[in-house]
Amino acid sequence: MQPQKNIHFNGLNGIRAICALAVVISHSSISLSLIGIKTGPLFGLGAYGVTAFFALSGFLITYLLMEEKAVHGAVSIQKFYVRRILRIWPLYFGYMLIALLADIYIFHFTDFSSLGYYLLFFPNIPFSYEMVGMKVIPPIYLLGHFWSLGVEEQFYAFYPWLVKLFKKIFTVLISMFTLVIVIKLIAKFISAKTNNPFWYSWADNTRFDAMAIGGMGAWLYKQRLPLVLQIVKSKLVQLLVAFIVVLVLINMLKIPNSLSHMLVAVVTIVSIYYAHLFEKPYINLRNRYIDYLGKISFGIYVYHPLAIGLTGLLMKGIVLPELFKIPAFIIIIILFTVLLASLSYRYFENYFLKLKFNYAVVKSKD
């Protein structure tokens, strides 16, 4: 059997673009105090955007690994890790260096006691302490968002081995999902008993459940089960997905935190189905502008705190009515972030992406 030369999911980059912009807009609204506006966050999309990224990652990684195993009879662990290193590490460590220099010389941030966690891909630990207001291990300014990259790297550390060693990957994913839920319940119990909220915060931020949902979505998609496709294409499910998306957009998805993120992960996978399977999807995510934003979405996510910090400094002394200052702040941050990500993608990341292609067992445009 000949390997599939180019795997591509229509609309996947469009979903990436939406998720990345949701994070930027959300974090910009949280940072309005930088320009002297004392108001709560205007948008709560950031956390759900990251969850969607986790689900997308679980979907694509699982699909490619299954395809590799089906075509070649095995998974090359070595090539998998080389591909992940070439995609993540250059930008991860490159931005970290830029952020540390900016912290020292521009923002005068001096507490780097948690640096080791970032270097070893455990930034989710200081982040989890910060989320519950504990100052035990303070995160580094401009690097707080790295928590999600740490979670992804931790997932990659063991997941390809599971696909390589076990034949029934769907059973593995169900087991992993169940184990994560059990761990979260235990962590919640421990936090309540010890009056130490860190444990539940850490477990809640370790979104392996969202990645497992993404993996299950990939397995179901690969099987092309008629019943699954019929359910996904039904008008009722489409309306339900649209309703959930609207609730997320207006910050009205009022269900327990873990459940809401699992629901968003499921909606993300169903959205991948829609974007790829429907010839004329309701929302066109296939135009070249959205596709380009999806291609540079990793850079958008990585660079946006720097754009927020620098825009905050530039606009801090500007006197404008809030009605104009708030949208100006957010729009400038979006444009600045896209500019930084575009330059990074063209002049820095592309070099490593070309090297990564040499280690691709299954060729993918995604």
N, C-alpha and C positions, 0 to 999 in steps of 0.2 A: 504493500500500500504506500502510495506516495504522500509525503507530508503536505498538509495544506499550507500553501505558500504565504498567504497573507490573511490572517484572521482580523476582521474588522467589524465592530458593532456600531451601526449607524446611530448617531445621536449621543454616543457615550461621552464624547468631548463636550457636547452641549450641556449634559448633566454636570460634568465636572466644572464647567464655567459657572453655572448657576450656583453650585455649592461654594465655589471659591468666592464669588462676589457676595454671597449671603454672609460668609464669615467676615469679609472686609467691611461690609456695611454695618453688621452687628457690632464688631469690635470698635468701629469708628464712633458709633452712637454711645458706646460705653465710655469712650474717651473724651466726651465733650467738656469735661472739667479742665482739660488741657488748654482750652480757649476761654476759660472763665465762665462756662455755662453750667450751672448747678441744676442738673435734672437727671432723672433716672434714665437707664438705657431705653432708647426708642424702639429698638428691634431686638428680638430674642432668637434670631435665626442661627447664630454662630454655632451653638452646640449641636443643633440638628444638621447643619451643613457638614460638620466634622463627622458625625455619625454616618451621613450619606457617603462621605469619602471612604469610611471604613467598609461599608457594604460594597461599594464599587470595587475596592481593592480585593476584598474576599472573593467577589464574583470573578474578576478578571484573572487573578492569580490561580484560582481553582480551575477555571476553564482551560487556561493554557497548560497547567500541569496535567490535567486529565487528557488533553489532546496530545501532549508529549508522550504520556504513558501509552495511549492508544496507538500512536503511530510508531513509536520506537520500542515499546515494550518495557520501558523503564524511565525513571526520572533522574536526570543528571543533577545531583545536589551541588556539585562544584560549580557548574555553569549557572545554576539558579542564583547562588550567592554572588557570583561575579556580576551577574546582571543587576541584582539588587544594590550591590555596592556602587557600581558605576552610575546607577540612576539616583541614588539617595545621598551617598556620602559626600561627593564633591560639593553639592549645594548645601548640605547640612553643615559641614565643617567650614565651607567658604563663607556662608552667611554668619556662622558663629563667630568667626574672626572679625568680620565687619561689625557685628553687633557689640562685641567686647571692646573694640576700638572706639565705637560711637559712645558706648557707655562711659568710658574713661574720659574721652576728650570733649564730648559734646554734652552728654547728659549728667556727667559727674556722679555716676553710680559707682559705688566702691565695694559692695558686699558680693564677693565671688566665692563664698564658702561652699556653694552647691555646685561648683563647676564640674567636679568629678562625676556627678550624676549625668550631666549633659554629655560629657566625653564618653561615658560608658553606656549611653542610650537608656538611661533611666530618669529622664526629666519629668516623667509622670509622678515621681515620688515628691519632689518639692512642690509641684503643681497641686497635688492632692492635699498636701498640708495647707497650702494657701487657700484652697477652695473652702476649707472649714475654719479659716481664720487663725490657724496655728502658725506661729513664727519659728518653728523648730528648724526647718531647712528652707530659707527664703529663696524663691526662684530668682533668676537673673533677669533684669529688665531687658526687654526686647527679645527674650528667649522663652517666655512662658508658654507660647503656643507650641513649642517643640514637644510638649507632653504627648501629643498625638503621634508624632513621628517615632517617639520612643516606644509607644504601644505597638505600632506597626512593626518595628524592628524586632521586638520581643516575640511577636506572632510569627514572623518569618524565621526566627531561630529554630522553631520546632515543626512548623506546619508542613514544609515540603517533605520531611521525613515521614509524616503520617501518610501522605499521598503515595510516597514511594513504597512503604512497607505494607500497607493495607489495601486489599482489593475493593472492599465495600466502603468507598469514600463517603457515601451518604450516611451510613451508619456511624462512621467516625465523626462526621459533622454534627449529627444529632447528639452523640455522646459528649462532644466538646461543648456544644450549646448547653446541654443539661448540666454538665459539670460547672460551667461558668455561672449559671443561675444559682446552683447550690452554694458555690463559693460566695456569691454576693449575699445570699441569705445568711450564711454563717458570719460573714464580715459585718453585716448589719446587727446581728445578735451580739457579737463581740463588742462592737462599738457602743451598743446600748448598755451592756453589762459593765464595761470598763470606763464608761463615760469618755471614751476616746474616739471621736468621729473620724479620725484618719483612716481607719481600716475600711469603713464603708465607702469613704470618698475614693480611696485607692481602688477598691473592687469595682465601684461604679464607673470609674474612668477607664478601667481596663476593658475595652469594648470588644473583646474577642467574640462575644455573642453576636454583635453586628457583623463581624467578619464571617462567622459561621453561617449566618443567614445569607450573606452574599454567596458563600460557597454552595449552600443548598440550592440557591437560585440558579447558579451555574450548572449544577448537576441536573436539575429539573429541565433547564433549557436544553442541555445537550441530549437528554433522552427524547425530546420532542413528544412528550406524552400528550395525546389528543385531549384528555380531560383537563390537564393543566392549561393548555392553550385556549381551550373553550372557556374556562373560568376567567382567565386573564382578559380575554376579548369580550366578555359579557358586559352589557351596558351597566348593570348593577355595580360590578366591580370598578368600572371606569368612573362612575359617579362617586363611589365611595372613596376612591383614591383622590379624586379632585376635591372632595369635601375635606379630607384629611390635610391635603396640601394647603387649602385655604385656612384651616384652623391653625396650621403651623405659621403661615404668613402673618396672621393677625394675633399671634401669640395666645391662642385660646385652646390649645391642646391640653386640657386640664385633666391629665391622668398621671399616676405615679411615674416618676422620672425614668426608671429603667424600662417600664412598659412603653412609654412614649418613644424612647429611642429605638426599641425593638420594632415598634410600629413604623417609624420613619425608615428603618433599614428595609423592611418588607416593601414599603411604598417605593423606595429607591430601586429595588430589584424589579418590581412590576413596571416602573417607569423605563427601565432599560429594555424590557420586553416591548413596551409600546413604541419606543423610539426606533427600535431595530426592526420589529415585525410589521408595523403599520406603514403602508406605502404613503399615506397622507395623514400623519399624526396631527392631533389637534393643535399642538404647539410645535412649530418647525425649529428643531434644534440642529439642523444640518447645513445652515448657511455658513459661508467661509469665515465670517467674523466671529460667530459664536464658537465655531470649530477651532479657530486660532486661540481664543481665550482658554478653551479647554486644553489645548496643547501646552500652554504656558501656566496652567492652573497651579502646578506645584510651586513655581516661582511666585505666583500671586500670593499663595498661602504663606510661603516662607518670608517674603519681603514686606508684607503689609504692616507689621508692627513698626518697622523702621520708618515707613512712609507716614504712619500715624504720628510717631514721635516728632519727626522733623516738621510735618505740617502743623502740629501743635505749637512748636517753637515759633514758626514763621507767622502764625495767625494770632498768637497770644495777645499781642498789643493792638490788634486791629479792632476798631470800634464800629460795630455794625448791629442792627437789630437782629435778634435771635432768629427771626423768620428768614433772614437771608444768610446769616452766619452759619447756621447748622447745615443747610444743604451745600453751601460753598465748601465747608470743611470736609464733608463726606465726598463730594464730587472731586475735589482736589486730591484727596487720599486715593480714590479709585484710579484716577488718571496717573498719579505718581507711581502707584503700585504696579499698574500695567506697564508703564515705561520701564521701571526697574526689572520686572519679570521678562519683558521683551528683550532688553539688552542682555540679561543673564542667559536667556535661552539661546540667543543667536551667537554670542561671543564666548560663552563659558560652557553651558550645559551641552550644547550640540556636539562638542568634541567628545565628551564621554558617552553621549547617546550613540554616536557612530561606532565607538568601541563596543558598546553594549550589544549592538546589532550582530557583532561577530560571534557572540556567545548565545545567540537565540537559537534554540533547538527547533522551536515552532515559531515561524515568522508572524509577527503581529504589528499592525499599524496603530494599535491602541496602547 
